[in-house]
């Protein structure tokens, strides 16, 4: 059997653990992942200057394996396993994509902090960044408590992003001018997404779940996967026209591909990528960030359109109507989505003054009556 290493190299490399080792007495002595350090340990071992740590039950595992074990075990503790599992898979996949092949014992606080900064540079919202950070902390805490890790890094040293309090000015909304710029620069599919976000308060997950069967006449009916609340929405003329254009364009594209011998089907999904796959939540967010950059509009995320719709609805409808519009189960949930502009507060203060003090004519009439008396 040919040697897997040159004779001048006394070390062997274990591919699965990513460490160098030597064999002594029929047992492997692991010397670490750094080759130079491993060679130095080997020579010191040969001179009898130091002992090498024997392999223990803590075998180095990858972060991907650690995440899979966490998801498998934690499903027994979640109140809504399916919904929570989808969330954790999304958050952990972002970390695994950015750190392919990373072993659990290689993660340091410095790497974790650098990843947080990279999420911030990619314009992720504070809520999304905190979700990602908390998910990674959760799997390493699980590994520590389960005995899978020797000494996990103290990831609590990297703090979460500050979340703006409900009603604060830290969550600016898109202005009317911003909306017009986005709609004018967007392609057909993204334009329909924006209209649905404003017209119906749809988020990226609703965009993913929407099918042609959900439309009927001038309405669209879609339950919210997070709460299970279903609502039928009346579509604006602009929204309805854009949807009709998208349906016509899709039918023409499918017909052209069929004539060329390349049959394709959207399988009932309204929004499809160029690879004929349904748009994921990350794809919607990424495409919207590119659109904001193209239109020279500050990017607050696609989900902020739902906040804009909620805020506008709060100014023209009662709280109970707003709750049904947002498909919430409880009335207080909509506070997070409502950001009343200062101008509306000023107008309300002026109207309250008229209720309390009356108009200028009423005040002058009152003074005249007092003078006569």
CORSULCOR-V206759 format. One record per backbone hydrogen bond with DSSP energy under -1.0 kcal/mol. CO is the residue of the C=O (numbers start at 1). NH is the residue of the N-H. E is the energy in kcal/mol with one decimal. If there is no record, write none. Layout:
co->CO nh->NH e->E
co->CO nh->NH e->E
This chain:
co->6 nh->9 e->-1.5
co->12 nh->21 e->-2.7
co->14 nh->18 e->-2.1
co->19 nh->14 e->-3.2
co->20 nh->31 e->-3.4
co->21 nh->12 e->-2.6
co->22 nh->29 e->-3.3
co->24 nh->27 e->-1.4
co->27 nh->24 e->-2.8
co->29 nh->22 e->-1.7
co->32 nh->20 e->-3.0
co->34 nh->38 e->-2.4
co->35 nh->39 e->-2.5
co->36 nh->40 e->-2.0
co->37 nh->41 e->-2.3
co->38 nh->42 e->-2.1
co->39 nh->43 e->-2.3
co->40 nh->44 e->-2.1
co->41 nh->45 e->-2.3
co->42 nh->46 e->-2.4
co->43 nh->47 e->-1.8
co->44 nh->49 e->-3.0
co->57 nh->59 e->-1.6
co->61 nh->104 e->-3.2
co->62 nh->66 e->-2.1
co->63 nh->67 e->-2.5
co->64 nh->68 e->-2.3
co->65 nh->69 e->-2.3
co->66 nh->70 e->-2.1
co->67 nh->71 e->-2.5
co->68 nh->72 e->-2.1
co->69 nh->73 e->-2.1
co->70 nh->74 e->-2.9
co->73 nh->76 e->-1.5
co->74 nh->77 e->-2.0
co->80 nh->84 e->-2.6
co->81 nh->85 e->-2.6
co->82 nh->86 e->-1.9
co->83 nh->87 e->-1.8
co->84 nh->88 e->-2.5
co->85 nh->89 e->-2.4
co->86 nh->90 e->-1.9
co->87 nh->91 e->-2.4
co->88 nh->92 e->-2.9
co->89 nh->93 e->-2.0
co->90 nh->94 e->-1.2
co->91 nh->95 e->-1.1
co->92 nh->96 e->-2.7
co->93 nh->97 e->-2.3
co->94 nh->98 e->-1.6
co->95 nh->99 e->-1.2
co->99 nh->102 e->-1.4
co->102 nh->63 e->-2.5
co->103 nh->106 e->-1.5
co->108 nh->112 e->-2.1
co->109 nh->113 e->-2.6
co->110 nh->114 e->-2.4
co->111 nh->115 e->-2.0
co->112 nh->116 e->-1.8
co->113 nh->117 e->-2.1
co->114 nh->118 e->-1.9
co->115 nh->119 e->-2.1
co->116 nh->120 e->-1.9
co->117 nh->121 e->-2.3
co->118 nh->122 e->-1.5
co->119 nh->124 e->-2.0
co->120 nh->123 e->-1.5
co->125 nh->129 e->-2.6
co->126 nh->130 e->-2.2
co->127 nh->131 e->-1.8
co->128 nh->132 e->-2.3
co->129 nh->133 e->-2.5
co->130 nh->134 e->-2.6
co->131 nh->135 e->-2.0
co->132 nh->136 e->-1.9
co->133 nh->137 e->-2.4
co->134 nh->138 e->-2.1
co->135 nh->139 e->-1.7
co->136 nh->140 e->-1.7
co->137 nh->141 e->-2.3
co->138 nh->142 e->-2.2
co->139 nh->143 e->-2.2
co->140 nh->144 e->-1.9
co->141 nh->145 e->-2.5
co->142 nh->146 e->-2.1
co->143 nh->148 e->-2.1
co->143 nh->149 e->-1.3
co->153 nh->155 e->-1.8
co->154 nh->157 e->-1.6
co->155 nh->158 e->-1.5
co->165 nh->168 e->-2.1
co->175 nh->179 e->-2.3
co->176 nh->180 e->-2.1
co->177 nh->181 e->-2.0
co->178 nh->182 e->-2.5
co->179 nh->183 e->-2.5
co->180 nh->184 e->-2.0
co->181 nh->185 e->-1.7
co->182 nh->186 e->-1.2
co->187 nh->191 e->-2.4
co->188 nh->192 e->-2.0
co->189 nh->193 e->-2.1
co->190 nh->194 e->-2.3
co->191 nh->195 e->-2.3
co->192 nh->196 e->-2.3
co->193 nh->197 e->-2.2
co->194 nh->198 e->-2.0
co->195 nh->199 e->-3.3
co->196 nh->200 e->-2.1
co->196 nh->202 e->-1.5
co->203 nh->207 e->-1.9
co->204 nh->208 e->-1.9
co->205 nh->209 e->-1.9
co->206 nh->210 e->-1.5
co->210 nh->270 e->-1.6
co->211 nh->214 e->-1.4
co->212 nh->215 e->-1.4
co->214 nh->221 e->-2.4
co->216 nh->219 e->-1.4
co->218 nh->235 e->-2.7
co->219 nh->216 e->-2.5
co->220 nh->233 e->-3.1
co->224 nh->228 e->-3.5
co->229 nh->224 e->-2.7
co->231 nh->222 e->-1.7
co->233 nh->220 e->-1.8
co->236 nh->240 e->-2.7
co->237 nh->241 e->-2.3
co->238 nh->242 e->-2.1
co->239 nh->243 e->-2.1
co->240 nh->244 e->-2.1
co->241 nh->245 e->-2.1
co->242 nh->246 e->-2.1
co->243 nh->247 e->-2.6
co->244 nh->248 e->-2.3
co->245 nh->249 e->-2.5
co->246 nh->250 e->-2.6
co->247 nh->251 e->-2.3
co->248 nh->252 e->-2.1
co->249 nh->253 e->-2.2
co->250 nh->254 e->-2.5
co->251 nh->255 e->-2.0
co->252 nh->256 e->-2.2
co->253 nh->257 e->-2.2
co->254 nh->258 e->-1.9
co->255 nh->259 e->-1.9
co->256 nh->260 e->-1.3
co->257 nh->262 e->-3.1
co->258 nh->261 e->-1.3
co->266 nh->269 e->-2.2
co->268 nh->212 e->-2.3
co->271 nh->279 e->-1.2
co->273 nh->276 e->-1.8
co->277 nh->273 e->-2.9
co->280 nh->284 e->-2.0
co->281 nh->285 e->-2.3
co->282 nh->286 e->-2.6
co->283 nh->287 e->-2.5
co->284 nh->288 e->-2.0
co->285 nh->289 e->-2.0
co->286 nh->290 e->-1.9
co->287 nh->291 e->-1.9
co->288 nh->292 e->-2.4
co->289 nh->293 e->-1.9
co->290 nh->294 e->-2.2
co->291 nh->295 e->-2.6
co->292 nh->297 e->-2.8
co->301 nh->304 e->-1.1
co->302 nh->305 e->-1.9
co->303 nh->306 e->-1.1
co->304 nh->308 e->-2.2
co->305 nh->309 e->-2.4
co->306 nh->310 e->-2.3
co->307 nh->311 e->-2.6
co->308 nh->312 e->-2.3
co->309 nh->313 e->-2.2
co->310 nh->314 e->-2.1
co->313 nh->317 e->-1.5
co->318 nh->322 e->-2.2
co->319 nh->323 e->-2.1
co->320 nh->324 e->-1.8
co->321 nh->325 e->-2.2
co->322 nh->326 e->-2.1
co->323 nh->328 e->-2.1
co->331 nh->334 e->-1.1
co->332 nh->335 e->-1.3
co->341 nh->345 e->-1.4
co->342 nh->346 e->-2.6
co->343 nh->347 e->-2.2
co->344 nh->348 e->-2.0
co->345 nh->349 e->-2.2
co->346 nh->350 e->-2.1
co->347 nh->351 e->-2.0
co->348 nh->352 e->-2.3
co->349 nh->353 e->-1.9
co->350 nh->354 e->-1.6
co->351 nh->355 e->-1.8
co->352 nh->356 e->-2.2
co->353 nh->357 e->-3.7
co->359 nh->363 e->-1.9
co->360 nh->364 e->-2.4
co->361 nh->365 e->-2.4
co->362 nh->366 e->-1.8
co->363 nh->367 e->-1.9
co->364 nh->368 e->-2.3
co->365 nh->369 e->-2.0
co->366 nh->370 e->-1.7
co->367 nh->371 e->-2.3
co->368 nh->372 e->-2.3
co->369 nh->373 e->-1.9
